[in-house]
């Protein structure tokens, strides 16, 4: 049951990235506003970290059953550990960091769309082609 749940979480993450790519391509300014809202409040901050941690743990659990298992295991560790680190840092620090970096990261929303699309496809393909 845990493996099925992990696979569903990973599949949802891949679909989320594909939807994010579509949004950034079709409505780039909405995507920019979406990214700007991640650290807008403590509630959103901790929700983001919870989702990131959940996806990271799912990748750690299911990576052995995916194509590129070692790469996805590393990606899972990065997501989980960075989320835990951000959870112990005051959310206002994350908010200030986001206010500084998000404008640079969202300067070219079509590139964000392309990156989200590729990552979403890679995740779903690795999930489908796994052992």
WOGITA-V678137 format. One record per helix or strand. SS is the DSSP state (A for helix, B for strand). FROM is the first residue (numbers start at 1). LEN is the number of residues. Records with the same first field share a line. If there is no record, write none. Layout:
BEGIN
SS: FROM-LEN  FROM-LEN
END
This chain:
BEGIN
A: 2-25  28-9  42-24  69-20  91-15  109-21
END
